[in-house]
Amino acid sequence: MENKDMSEDKKGFFQNDLRLVCSLLAVYGICIFGLIATTFWGFNNLRETISANATSTAFALATQQTNATATAVVRSTEQAQYELVDRFNSNVNNWETGYRDNEYWKGNMLIEEGVYLWDVQETKKTFISRASFYTNDYLKDNVKDFDAYVDTKVLDAKDGDVCSGFIFRKSPDGFDAGGYYFALCNDSYVNISFRTEKDGWQNIAYLQNFNYYEGWNRLEIIARGTHFTFLINGELIYEMDDDRQKVGKLELVIELNNKVPAKVLFDNFGFQSR
């Protein structure tokens, strides 16, 4: 018999084994490359998706802000055309002015430099003080459906000491016979109440307004029958239905909750009967 060279058999075996290893390495390399490529494709696709979503969100926010700005401009233009707009350059609407020294407070109510200033120099008791405007005898007592706004600002007072805003639909027989109160306090809280002498103050809503500014703030009331809408700086903060008082006076109001001096300013009062 012919004898084979064992070294040749070993050489062939190792060559075959090397080919197998190289093949496996090539397959593994292709798999790893594919996995890396897939991962990078996934990350890139995710990044593009996130970028697209972010762009979409930014566009939506920009559109929302543009719409809000446009709405504010339209509303401001409409309010500037109300039947009565008082910028307090003079006292043509017969607001109450003059020196006060009574059991509640001492100070001045005056119109100067384009504002209606209530300068409370001394608070003897915590109090509420009101001022009406009289464009005619009918509106004096018979304000029913209306839109009204005013800008207000508090100076020289600690947070929560002073509130300012509106009394509306105050009974022609006086506040003791019924009336609504809507005021913003200088700690950003809003108070909406109803009052009669018999039942006292009846709280309707006491809430914090998150659109509050340290300077000027605009309060608005929209009254239609028994439905009332309240806004601060253009933001709707509360709506209600209440039929306790159908008609009455519209007044500006300040409230001091502590025995401290303070300055309360009003500007840009607007009124439109509906």
C-alpha distance (Angstrom), angle and dihedral (degrees) to the residues before:
residue distance angle dihedral
M1 . . .
E2 3.79 . .
N3 3.77 113.6 .
K4 3.89 118.1 -141.0
D5 3.77 122.2 -136.5
M6 3.83 106.0 -108.0
S7 3.79 91.2 -152.6
E8 3.81 90.1 60.6
D9 3.85 90.8 51.9
K10 3.77 91.0 50.5
K11 3.78 90.9 47.1
G12 3.81 91.4 52.5
F13 3.78 91.8 46.8
F14 3.78 93.1 51.6
Q15 3.80 91.3 46.5
N16 3.80 90.7 53.2
D17 3.80 91.2 45.7
L18 3.81 90.8 50.0
R19 3.78 91.1 51.1
L20 3.84 89.9 51.9
V21 3.79 92.3 49.5
C22 3.80 91.6 47.4
S23 3.79 90.4 49.2
L24 3.80 91.8 49.9
L25 3.81 91.0 47.6
A26 3.79 90.3 50.1
V27 3.80 91.0 50.1
Y28 3.81 91.6 47.0
G29 3.80 90.3 47.5
I30 3.78 91.5 51.8
C31 3.83 90.4 48.2
I32 3.82 92.9 48.2
F33 3.81 91.6 46.9
G34 3.78 89.9 48.7
L35 3.79 91.2 48.9
I36 3.82 91.8 49.3
A37 3.79 91.5 46.4
T38 3.81 91.1 48.4
T39 3.80 91.1 48.4
F40 3.80 92.3 50.2
W41 3.81 90.3 46.4
G42 3.79 90.0 50.4
F43 3.81 92.7 48.5
N44 3.78 91.3 46.7
N45 3.80 91.4 48.2
L46 3.81 90.5 47.7
R47 3.81 90.6 48.8
E48 3.79 90.8 49.9
T49 3.82 90.3 48.1
I50 3.81 92.2 48.8
S51 3.79 90.3 46.4
A52 3.80 90.8 49.1
N53 3.82 91.3 48.2
A54 3.80 91.4 47.2
T55 3.80 90.6 49.6
S56 3.79 90.0 47.6
T57 3.82 91.5 49.0
A58 3.79 92.0 46.7
F59 3.79 89.9 49.1
A60 3.80 91.0 49.0
L61 3.82 91.5 49.1
A62 3.78 91.8 46.6
T63 3.79 90.1 49.2
Q64 3.80 90.5 48.0
Q65 3.82 91.3 49.6
T66 3.79 91.1 46.7
N67 3.80 91.0 50.2
A68 3.81 91.3 47.1
T69 3.81 90.5 49.7
A70 3.79 91.1 47.4
T71 3.81 90.6 48.7
A72 3.81 90.8 49.4
V73 3.80 91.1 50.0
V74 3.80 91.8 49.4
R75 3.80 91.3 47.6
S76 3.79 92.4 47.3
T77 3.80 90.1 50.1
E78 3.80 90.6 49.7
Q79 3.81 92.5 48.4
A80 3.79 91.5 50.3
Q81 3.82 86.9 62.0
Y82 3.82 97.1 53.0
E83 3.78 115.8 131.4
L84 3.81 89.2 -108.0
V85 3.79 123.4 31.3
D86 3.79 115.8 167.2
R87 3.80 118.1 -170.6
F88 3.81 90.4 175.7
N89 3.77 95.4 -119.6
S90 3.81 85.4 137.2
N91 3.79 137.9 -6.0
V92 3.80 98.3 -99.2
N93 3.83 91.0 138.7
N94 3.79 96.2 55.8
W95 3.78 99.4 -117.6
E96 3.77 114.7 -179.4
T97 3.79 111.1 -92.7
G98 3.77 138.3 163.4
Y99 3.77 142.6 77.5
R100 3.81 119.4 -40.5
D101 3.79 128.1 -160.3
N102 3.79 110.7 159.2
E103 3.77 138.1 131.0
Y104 3.82 91.1 -73.1
W105 3.79 108.5 40.7
K106 3.74 148.8 -10.6
G107 3.77 124.5 -139.9
N108 3.78 147.0 77.3
M109 3.79 137.5 -64.2
L110 3.77 108.8 -160.6
I111 3.78 143.6 153.7
E112 3.78 113.1 -134.7
E113 3.79 140.3 137.3
G114 3.79 91.5 14.4
V115 3.81 98.5 -56.2
Y116 3.79 138.6 92.4
L117 3.81 102.4 -125.5
W118 3.80 126.4 -162.8
D119 3.78 104.3 -167.4
V120 3.81 106.7 -168.4
Q121 3.79 105.0 -167.1
E122 3.79 96.3 171.8
T123 3.80 132.0 15.4
K124 3.80 110.6 -154.5
K125 3.81 94.7 175.8
T126 3.77 131.6 2.8
F127 3.77 103.8 -91.1
I128 3.78 152.2 167.4
S129 3.80 118.9 -131.5
R130 3.80 126.5 -171.9
A131 3.79 138.5 -163.5
S132 3.82 126.3 -164.2
F133 3.76 129.8 -157.9
Y134 3.77 119.2 -139.2
T135 3.76 115.3 -157.6
N136 3.78 90.1 156.5
D137 3.79 139.2 -15.0
Y138 3.81 93.5 -100.4
L139 3.78 95.8 55.2
K140 3.76 89.6 44.0
D141 3.82 90.8 76.9
N142 3.79 108.4 5.5
V143 3.79 110.6 61.6
K144 3.81 106.8 145.9
D145 3.82 119.4 151.3
F146 3.78 112.2 19.6
D147 3.80 150.3 132.6
A148 3.79 117.5 -127.5
Y149 3.78 137.0 171.6
V150 3.78 139.5 174.8
D151 3.79 137.0 177.7
T152 3.78 115.6 -129.6
K153 3.79 136.7 -175.4
V154 3.82 134.7 -178.8
L155 3.80 124.8 -147.2
D156 3.80 134.0 -174.4
A157 3.80 97.2 13.1
K158 3.79 137.1 112.3
D159 3.80 119.1 -112.0
G160 3.79 111.5 -78.8
D161 3.80 95.6 13.7
V162 3.81 96.8 102.5
C163 3.80 135.5 42.2
S164 3.79 127.3 -177.7
G165 3.78 136.4 -179.1
F166 3.79 139.7 86.7
I167 3.75 143.2 -24.0
F168 3.79 108.1 -161.5
R169 3.76 139.0 -180.0
K170 3.79 87.5 18.7
S171 3.79 107.6 176.0
P172 3.83 115.7 -101.2
D173 3.82 84.3 -126.8
G174 3.80 90.8 61.8
F175 3.81 139.5 -88.2
D176 3.81 91.0 -68.3
A177 3.81 88.1 66.0
G178 3.78 92.8 55.2
G179 3.78 144.1 -64.2
Y180 3.81 144.8 158.6
Y181 3.80 126.2 -112.7
F182 3.82 126.2 -154.9
A183 3.79 117.8 174.8
L184 3.79 141.0 155.9
C185 3.80 116.1 -140.9
N186 3.79 123.4 -147.9
D187 3.81 91.5 -110.7
S188 3.85 89.0 63.3
Y189 3.82 95.3 -103.3
V190 3.80 119.8 134.3
N191 3.79 123.1 -147.0
I192 3.81 122.8 -161.6
S193 3.80 114.3 179.8
F194 3.78 145.5 153.8
R195 3.78 123.6 -137.7
T196 3.78 139.3 -164.5
E197 3.77 129.0 163.0
K198 3.80 90.4 -120.8
D199 3.80 98.2 51.4
G200 3.80 100.7 22.1
W201 3.81 121.7 -149.1
Q202 3.80 113.9 -8.0
N203 3.78 112.9 -166.8
I204 3.81 115.3 -135.3
A205 3.80 100.6 171.9
Y206 3.79 135.7 -6.1
L207 3.75 111.3 -177.6
Q208 3.76 142.9 148.9
N209 3.75 118.5 -108.3
F210 3.81 112.6 -144.2
N211 3.80 93.6 -168.3
Y212 3.80 92.9 68.1
Y213 3.80 122.9 137.9
E214 3.79 127.2 -155.1
G215 3.80 89.0 -132.7
W216 3.80 127.3 34.1
N217 3.81 120.9 -0.8
R218 3.79 126.7 -173.4
L219 3.81 120.0 -137.8
E220 3.80 120.3 -163.8
I221 3.79 134.5 -173.3
I222 3.79 126.1 -167.0
A223 3.81 111.5 -169.2
R224 3.80 122.1 -172.6
G225 3.78 115.9 166.1
T226 3.80 106.1 -61.2
H227 3.82 94.1 -15.9
F228 3.80 121.3 94.0
T229 3.80 130.9 -174.7
F230 3.82 123.1 -165.7
L231 3.79 126.2 -161.2
I232 3.80 134.9 -177.0
N233 3.81 117.5 -162.0
G234 3.78 90.1 -16.3
E235 3.81 94.4 -51.7
L236 3.79 118.8 119.5
I237 3.79 105.6 -126.7
Y238 3.81 104.5 167.4
E239 3.81 143.8 5.0
M240 3.77 128.4 -169.6
D241 3.78 145.8 166.4
D242 3.78 116.6 -135.3
D243 3.80 129.3 157.5
R244 3.80 102.1 -174.2
Q245 3.80 95.8 106.4
K246 3.81 121.5 30.2
V247 3.80 101.5 -179.7
G248 3.79 140.5 3.6
K249 3.78 150.3 114.4
L250 3.79 127.7 -34.2
E251 3.80 114.7 -142.0
L252 3.78 142.1 167.4
V253 3.79 113.9 -119.3
I254 3.79 140.9 -168.0
E255 3.80 127.0 -166.6
L256 3.81 126.1 -163.7
N257 3.79 114.9 -162.8
N258 3.80 98.5 -174.7
K259 3.78 135.2 39.9
V260 3.78 95.1 -100.2
P261 3.79 136.3 117.0
A262 3.80 118.4 -107.2
K263 3.76 143.6 163.6
V264 3.81 120.2 -130.1
L265 3.79 120.5 -171.0
F266 3.81 131.2 -164.4
D267 3.79 127.5 -168.8
N268 3.82 140.8 164.6
F269 3.78 99.2 25.9
G270 3.80 112.4 -172.5
F271 3.81 131.1 -173.4
Q272 3.79 131.9 -178.2
S273 3.79 123.1 174.6
R274 3.81 114.9 -143.1
